[in-house]
Amino acid sequence: MEQLALDTAFATRGIPHVAFWNGRVLTAEDLRAEQVANLLGRNRIGRAVGAGMVRGFAVSPGSSPTHVMVSAGLAVDPSGQMIELPVDVDLSLVVPAETAGGDGVFTVCDPVTSNTPTGTGLYLLAARPASQSQSLAVGVEALGSGVATECGPKYTVDGVSFRLIGIDATALATQAGHDPADVDDLGALGGATQSPLARNVLAHLFLDTVPWSQRFADPFGDPTGQVELGTLAALRAGALRPCEVPIALITWSFDGVGFIDTWAVRRPPSTEPAYTAIQSLGTARRQLLGRASFAQFQDHLDTIRSELGPAARQAFELADAFRYLPAAGLIPIARTGRSGFADTVFGDAIVRGPVPIAPTRVGAILDESFRHTAIDLASGEVIFVYTVAAGSGAVDHLVFCTSRMEFLGDELVIDAVFPGGTLFIGQQIEIRGRGFGFTTGDARVRFDDRAANPLPGSSDTRLLVTVPLTLTVDPTGTAMTLEVSSNIGTDSVPVVVGHPEQSPVGQLHVEWVSVEPTTLEIGLPATLTYRIRSAVTPAVDVVLTQSATDFAQLVDEAGTAITGPIRMNTGDEKTVRLQIEKVPQVATLTISLAAAVGGITGSNTRQFTIGMPTPPRDPAITILSPDFDPQPGPAATFDGTTIRMAHQATANLEFVLEVTQPGSYEVRVEPSSLSPPWPSVLSAPSTGVFPSIQVSEIGGDGVATREIRVTVGRDSSGAPPPATVTLIVNRPGRADDARVSFQLAGL
């Protein structure tokens, strides 16, 4: 033991860094020493993270019986070194690797060779850091003539190598306290007489199931000092080197690789203080083993499911391949479209249940199970079993757990009511929980004093009901009690029931009013003014969108930026402005402003020729947002500003024209074309160019209305170029008009 005084630096066995000062002569040894110091510093960070597998390094059968596939991955070894495999590799287990085996300049791994697999037996595959020289560099002799006379490595590259370690499973099982039956099951690993329980017993040898159970039974037995429990800890004291991370157990036979089990030895990075044997009973390491036990079981069960045929799966029982089970697990049940096992899979094991539970409870069962040791089928322990239903109501899978956890059956519990929030009379809802008694006809549902019978599709964990239409509730909602009862109990929850929300109906209209200045010049500001009119009931929050988001800002009448929906009552009119900071460098500027609420939309698209005066809007003319009427045949859609059409599709745009002055009004479509790819014509009030509409009388509300129909189509196949169609209405002899444009695009 060293002696130390207060306020005195203790540097014994610290990391020596090279001291640099002007005039000092540096050698390769000095630079190498500094690299080693930096590596040791990084290793301190690695040890703080903890040894274990970060990701990847999954092991599966390779390209031949003597190969395994190892996926790209990252791990931390016990000394704190990072081990990274950047790509998947096909690893030969019999041909020695040609690269360095861990004895590079900057690693702390001792050179060691693999146990070449022969005969039959068990092997541990481990990953370890390695390095290798790469490229060449010239050098000169120290104090020589300065002429290059030497040659040496230019780079030392960090890498990874793998080692195969022979394992005596029976000796380890005896040392860990496993009974003779387990030792016998491990006696012929890889051989023709290998026990069907061998993989399961082997996994729980490395998952430390028996030692942890013994420690809980006798926590104050010897040794009581600092102890790292388990089979991997025993191997670290011998065959497994301090720089190696175990990644898989592999059995070997005369035919090559047998089974591969990764989860039995795979651990996530973890580090904890040095606990005594008693203190270690409360560490997180046990939960890591619980998670590994669950993952190993599910992987092993999935392998069995894939290897057995349908008849064998139906006859399979867990005891055929498992002595030890995780504290909780999931078993798929065979159903249409998915292979699985029969609900008799527990065989002669003592079970309680099965009882149905909601799918949302499974996660909590698994989380709690990770704190428990594994189930030993040979001990006669009672196993709790639950069923989880699929959407059709049939059993999808079984969930089992140790009887050391609370049993969830034999009670009625409401877990959730879906959807959440206020319920509405006449609405179909879902009540989730357990013990509802639907399959026995005992389920009863009441909203205060009104009954609601469960609907078809319900189950013992899921009730579908309709909120009674006879309930008396306030429009804003009334608090009441939702009660479910069956032959095993009653549970209730408070809910709020109101009237159904009224969906908005009506129309939104977007009208262009003016542009200032009337001539748009590149690089200069401009303001476009629009009027939004709402004929929608009830009051709604209207969302405005505009196509010039990268160079224009939408503001209200006060000049405040509009960043969210605007509230509009029926009959409201709102004036908004589109402020363009700088007119972009284009010949023609197309801008769309759209308003939307629910499925109701209104829009106005206009084209402005840069550098030419913009005709003013005729205040006596308003073109209301159209109804879109796709014709039978190929698909056509309309989102308020763009019409998208499939090949040979046709659609009508039904406009309403409002005028406030009597007289003659001319209507035209630009471009008016009957040729591909976008034929667009006036089909009402008459076909052709410049049809005239006569208005002789104005109604009592000061407005006369007329209907206009524009028919658009798509004749071309492939990807037609986008186009624009514009409807224009004006009074003869006047420069002002009303117009609205729409984009045409392929679908």
N, C-alpha and C positions, 0 to 999 in steps of 0.2 A: 504494500500500500504506500502510495506517495504522500508526502506531507506538503501542505500548501497554506500560505498565509493569505489573509483578506487583501483585496485590491492588487493581487499578483496574477499575472497571466500564466495559465497552465497550458503549455504547448507540447507536452510529452505525447508522442504518437499522433500529433496533429498532421495536417497535410502540408508538406513543404512546397512552397512556390518559389520559383527562381527569382532572385533579387536582380532587377535591372538597374544599371547606372552607367553613365557615359564613360567610355573608355574600357569597359569590361569586355573581355574576350569570351564570346559565346561559342559553345561547341554543340555538336549534334546531341550529345548526352544532356546538355542543359535544356535544349528545346524539347527533347523527349520527356525529360522530367516535368516540364511545365504542362505538356499534354497529359501526362499521367495525373498530375495534380488536378487539372480541370475535370478529367474523367472521374476521379474519386469524389470531387465536389458534386458532380451530377449524380453519382451513386447515392450520396446522402439524400438527395431529393427522392430518388427511387425508393430508398428504404422507408422514407416518410410516407410515400404512397402505399407501400406494402407490396409483398410478393404475390403474384397471381396472374391470371389471364385477363387482359383488357378486352380483347375481341379476337374473333377468328380462331385460327389453328384448329379448325374442325378436321377430324380424321375420318376417312371413308375408304371403301375398297378402291384400289388403284387400277391401272391398266392391265395388270396380270395378277395371278394369285400370290406373287411374291412382292407386290407393290402396294402402297397405300397412297391415297391422295390427301395432301395437307393443304388446307386453304390459307390464303394470306391472313396474317394476324399480327397482334402486338401483345407482348407480355413483359412482366417485370420479374427478374430473378431475385432470390433472397438477398443477394449482395447489392441490389439496387440498380443493376444494369438493365437497360432496355433491350429487348429482343424483338426484332421486327422481321417478318417474312413479307416482302412486298407483293409477291405474286403466288398463285397456287402452284404447287409442285407435285410431281408424281415421284414418290420416294421409293427407291429400291431398298428392301430390307436385307438383301444378301450381298449386293455389290458394294464394296466400300466407296465412300464419297471421295472424289479426287481433291476437293477443296480442303482447307485447313479445318481441323476439328476442334477449334477453340483455343489454340495455343498462339494466337496472334500477339503482336507487340503490346497492345493496349488492353487486353482482356486479362481477367484474373482467373480464368479457367485453367486447370491443370490439363495437360494432354492426356487423353484417355480414349480407349477404343471401345466399340460396341461389342456386345455379346452376339456373335453371328448365330441366328436361330438354326437349331438342328433338332431333328426328331420331333417331339411334341412338347408343349409347355407354355408358360405364361411369360410375357415380356412387357416392360414398361417403356413406352416411347417418350423421350424427353427432348426438349429444345434447349439450346444453350447458345450464348453469344460466341461469335467467331470473327476473325479478321483475316484479311488476305492482302498481300502486296499486289500492286497494280501499276503498270507502266514502268519505265526506266528513266533515271536522271543521271547525268554525268557529274563527276566531282573532281576536285584537285586535292593533292596531298597538303596537309597542314605544313606551313613553313616551307613548301616546295617552290617550284618555279612558276606556279600559276597556270601550268598547262594541264588540261583535263587528262587524267590518267586512270580514273576510277569510274565505276558504274554501279549504281544501286537503285533500290526501289524508289519510285516517285511518290506513290500514295499507299497508305494503308487504309483499306476499306472495311467498315464494320459490316458484319453479316450474321448469319445464323447457321448452325449445324444441328444435326439430330443424332441421338445416341439411343441404342436399344439395350435395355438392361434386363438380364434374366432375373426372374422372381421366383422364390420358393413360397408359393401361396400357403401350403399346409403349415410350414413353420411360422409364417406370419399370423395365420389364423389361430394356431395354438398359443402364440405369444399374446394375442389380443384377447384371449379368453373364450373363443368360440367353442361350442360343444363338439363332441366326436362326429355327430351327424354332419355338421358343416365341414369339418376337416375331411371327411370321406367324400363329400360332394366336390371338394376342390382337388381331390387326389388324381384325377385323370384329365386335367385340363388339356384340351386340344386333341385328345385321343378318341378312338372309336367308341369307347365306353363312357365318354364324358356325360356327367349327370345333367338332366334337364334343368336342375336348379343351380348349376355351376355359375352361370353369369350373374344371377341375382345374389347368391351368397358372396361371390367375389366382389361385387359392387359394394355391398354393405360391410365387407371387410375394410375397404378403403374409405367408406363413409363413416367408419368408426361407430357403428350402431351399438355393438356389444360393449366396448369400453365405456361409452357415455352412460349406458344403462347401469353398468357396474359402479361407475363413479357416483351416480345419483343414489344408488342403494347404499354405498359406504363412502360418503364424502370425506370422512376423517381417517380413512385407512391410509396405509403407507403407499406411496410417498405423499407427504402433505406439503412438501416444498414446491418451488416453482416447477411446473410440469407442462410440457407441450404434449397433448394427448394424441394418439392415433397412429395408424399404419404408415402414413406418409412421413410422420415425424420419425418413426423408427428407421425408415429407409434413408432419411437425411443423415442419420447418424452412421450410415454405412455406405451402401451402394450409390445413392443419389448424391451428386456433387453439389456444393453450395451455389454454383452458378447455373443449375439446371432447373427447368420448370416442367413438371410432368404434364403431358397432353393427352395420353390415351393408354389404355390397357389393350394388349393384343394377344390373342392365343394363336399358337402356331401348331400346325400338323404337318404330316408328310405331304399334304396337298397344298401347303402354303398357309396364308392368313385364314384364321377361323373367324371368331367374332371380334368386333372392335367396340370398346366402351370408353367414351370420353368423359361422361359426366361423373363417373366414379372418382376420377382424379382431378377434374377441372375445378378450380377455385378462383373466384374473383379476387382482385387485389384487396388486401386487408392488413392492418397492423394494429396491434393493441399493446398496452403496457404489459409488463411482465407480471402476470397474475400467479398466485399460488393455486394449488389444486382446488381449494375451496372457492376462491374468488373467481376462478375460470368457469364455475357453474353458471354465472350470470353474464357471460360475454356474448358478443354478437356472432362469434365463430360458430356457435351451435345453430344459429339461424341460417348461416351460410351453408352448413351441412344439410339443414332441412330443405333449402331450396335446391341444392344439388341432388338430394335424394328424390325429390319430386321430378326434377328434369330427367334424371336417369331412368326412373320408372316409366315415364311417358315415352321416352325414346325406346326403351326395351319393349314396351307393349306395342308400339307402332311397328317395330320390326316383326314381332310375332304376327300382328294383323296382316302385314304384307306377305309373310311367308306361308300362312295357312290358307287353304281353300275354304269356300263357303261352308261346307259341312263341318270341317274341322274347327272353324271359328265358332260355330253354333255349339259344338260339344266342348269347347275349351273352358277350363276352370283355372282360376288364378293359381291354385296350389300345384298345377301342372308345371309351372315355370318359376314360381315365386315362393320363397319362405318369408322374406321380409318385404313389407310394403311401406311406402312413405306414410307419414302421419295423415296425409290426405292425397287423393288422386282422382282422376277423371277416366271413365271407361266409356267409349263410344258404343252405342247400341245399333245393331244393324237396322237400316231402314232403306226405303227406296232411294237409289242413287248414291248410297254411301255404305261401304262395308263396315262391319262392326261385330260385336259379340252378342250373345244371348243374355237375358236378364238373370240367368242361372249361373253367371260367371263366378259367383262366390262359393258355389258348391256346398260343402259341409261346414264352411266357416260359420261362426255364430254371428248373426247380424241382427240389428234392430232397424226396422223399416222394411222396405223402402217407403219414405214419405215424400210428397212433392215439395219442392222449394222453388222460389223465383230465381231466374238466372242471375239477378243482381246480388244474390247472397253468396254466390260461389267464390267470388274474390275474397270476401272476408273470411270464409272457411279456410282457404288456402293460406292467407296471411297469418292466421292464428296457428295453423298446423306447423309452420316453419319453426315454431318455438318448442315443438314436441319431438321426442325420439320416435323411431320407426315402429311400425306394427310387426310383431312376430306371430305369424300364423300358427306356429307350433305351441304358443303359450295359451291358446284358447281365449284370447282377448276378444271382447265384443266389438264389432265394427258397425258404426253408424252408416246407413246407406240412404241416399236421397235420389229422387228422380228430378230431372230437368226437362221440361217439355219443349218441343219445337213449335214453330208457328202454327202447325196444323193441330196441335194438342197432343200428338203422339210423343212418347218418350224419346228424347234425342240422346241423352247420355246419363250415366249414373255418376254420382259424386259420393265417395266414401271418406270417412275420417276416423281417427282413433276415438275410443270411448272416453279418453281423458278430456275431450272437449264437450261443451254443452250440447245436448240433443235438441234439435230444432223442431221436432215433430210434436204431435199430440197437443197442439194449441192452434187457435185461430188468431192470426196477426195480419193487419193491413200494413203493408210496407209503403205503398205509394198509390196515388190516384193520378191517372194520366188522361188528358193533358193537365198540367198544373195551372194555377190561377183560377179565375172565375169560370164556373161552369154555366152552361146555358140550357134552359128547358128545351127538350127535344134533341139534345146532343147525345151522341153515343160516347161513353167513356169507358176506360179500362181500370179496374181495381186490381192491384197486384199484391200478393202476399202468400199465405199458406193456410191450409186447414179449412178451406172454404166449403168442402163437402158437396161440390157440384156433381161429381160422378155418382154420389149416392142419393142425389135428389134432396139434400138437406140445406142447400144454400138459400139464404134469405137476405134481401137487400132492401133498406128503407131510407128514404130522405125525410127526416122527422117522422110524420105519421103516414107517409105515402110509400107504398110498396113499389119496387121496380124489379121485375123478374129477370134473372140472368138470361142472356141471349145465346143461341147456338154459337159454338166456338169457344165457350168458356171452359175452364178446367178448375182443378182444386187449388191452383195458384194464380188463376187469372180469370176475373169475372168481367164479361162485357154486358153493360146495362145501358138503357136509355134514360136520361133524366126525365122524370114524369112531366108530361105536358100540363097536368092538373095542379102543379105547384103554384102557389100565390107568392110572387116575388116582386120586389121593386125593380124598376129598370136599371138602377145602379148596382143591384145585387143585394141579396138577403142571406145572412148567416144562418146555417142550419147544420144538423148532424147527419152524416152519412154512416149508417150502421150495417155491418155484415154479421150474420149469425149462422151457425150450423149446429150439429149435434154435439160438438166438442167445445163450443164457447161462443163468445161475442166480442167484437172489437168495433170501435167507432172513431171517426176523425171529423173535425170541423171543416166544412166547406162553405163556399159562397156561391150562390146560384143567382143568375140574372137572366135578362132577355137576350136573345141572340143579337150580336152586333149587325147593324144594317149595312150591307155592302153599298158602296157609292154607285149611283146611277146618274146618267146624264152625259153632258159633253163639256169639253174644255176647248176654248178657241184662243189661238195665238194670232194676233194681227200686227203686221208691220205698220208703223206710223210714219217715221221720218228718218233721215240720215243727215247729220251735220258734220262737216260741210257737205253740200250736195255733190261735190266732185272729190272723189277719193284719190289722194296722191301718195305714192310710195314713201314710207318713212315718216308720214305725218299722222297725228292722232285723228280719231273720228268717233262719233257716238251714234249708235243705232237705237231708236226708240220703238218699243213694242207695247201693245196692250193685251193683257191676259183677261179673258172673260170666263167666268164659271157658271155653267148651268147644271152643276152637279149637286145632288142631295145625298146625305146631309152635308154639313160643313166638313171640309176636307183639308188636309195638308198637301199642297201641290208641290211637287219636285220639279225644278227647272233645270234643264241641261242645254248646253250650247256647244257647238262644234269647234269654236275658236279658243279653246282653253289655253293654248300656248301663247296667245298674244292679245287676249281680250279678257275683261273682267265684267261680271254681271253685277249691277247695283240697283238699288231701289230709287224711288223718287227723291229721297234725301241724299243720295250719293253714297249710301252705306252698302258695303259689299254683301251680296246674298250668298251665304255659305250653307244654308239648309233649307228645308221646306218652308213655304209661306202659307199661312192660314187663309182660306177663302170660304166665305159663305155663298149660298146660292144667289146668283145675280150680281156678285161682286165683280168689279173691274180693278185691275192693278196695272200701273204703268211701271215698266222696267226698262233699263237701258244697258246696252252692251257697249262698254267703253274700250275702244281699240287704242292701245298705247302708240303703236306704229303700224301703219298699213304694210303688210308683207310685200315682197317683190314678186308679184304675180300679175298676169294680164287680166284675169277675171277672178274675183273673190266670191266664193260661195259660202254663205253662213246660214246655219240652221239653229233655230231656237225651238225647243220642245218642252211641253208641260205634260205631266203624268201623275195620276193617282189611281192605285189599283190597276185595273185593266183599261182605264180610260186615258186616252192620249189626245193631244192637240199639238200642231207644229206649224212652223212657217219657215220655208227655205227660200232664200233669195240670192240672185247672182248680181254682182256689181262690177261694171267695167271700170277698171282703174284709169283715171285721167279723163273720164267723160262725165258730164253732168248726169246725175241720177234723177229720172222722172219722179216727181212727187206723187205721193199716194192720193188717189181721189177719195176725199172724205165721204162721198155719197155711196161708195161701194165697199162692201165687206164680203170676203169669201171665207165661209166657215170651214173648219177642219172636216175632211171628207170621211164618209164611211167606206170601208174597203170590202169589196165583194169579189173574192176569187171564184172563178168559174170552174165547173167540174173538169177534172183532168189533172195534169201535172201540177205540182205544188207551187203556191205563190204566197209570200208573207209580206207584212207591212208593219214597221215599227214606229211609224209616225213621221219619219224623214226619209226612209229608204224602202223601196219596193224590191224584193228579191224574188226571182222567178226561175223555175226550171225550164228546160227546153220545151217549147210549144205550149207554155202556160199562158193563160189569158185572165185578166182581172179588170173590174170596173171600179173607178173612183167616183163615188156619188157625192157631189158638192151641193151646198145650199148657198145661193147668192142672195144677199140682203142689200137693197138699195133704198135710199131715202128721198130720191128725186124722180118724178115721172120722166119718161123719155125713152130714147132708143139706146140700147147697150150692145156693144159688139163683143163677141167671145171668140177666142182662138187658142190653139195649142201650139207651142213652139218647142222643138221642131215638129211640124206636122208631117208625118211620114208613114207610108204603108210598106216600106221596104225594110229588110233585115238590118240590124238584129233586133231593133226595138220599135215596132209599129205602134204609134200613139195617135189616136184620133178622137175627135168629139163624136160621141154617139147619141147625145141628147143635149140641147133640144133638137138638133138636126145634124146630119153628117156634112162635113166640108169645112172650109176655112171661112172665117168671119161671118158666122151666122148671127143674125140680129135678134135681140130680145126686146119686145116692146112692153113698157110699163106705163099704163094709162092712169092708174089710181094707186094711191098710197093708203095703207090701212090706218085704222084708228090709233095704233101704237107708233105711227110715223115710219113704218118699215113695210116694204113689199118684198116678197121672197119668190125665188125661182129655183128650179132644180137643174143642175148641169151634170152630165155624165161624161167622163173621159175613160176610154177603153185603151189599155196598154197590153202589149204582148211581147213574147220573145220567140223569134223564129230560128235563131242560130243554136247549134250545139257547141260543145267545147266550152271555152272560157271567154264569153263575149266581153268587149271593153265596157266599162261603166258609162252611163250617159245621164243626162238630165232632161226631164220633161217639165214644162212650165205652162200653167193655165193663166191667161191674161184676159181681163175684162176692162173695157174702157168705153167712154162716151165719145161718139164721133167728133173730130175737130178739137179734142182736148189732149194736152200733153201728159196729164196725170192719168193713172190707171190703178188697178188692183191686180196683184199677181201672187201666185204661190208656186214653188218649184219642188220637185221630188227627184231623188236619186234612183237610178235603175241599176241593178246589179244581178249577177248570176246566182243561182242557188244549186 
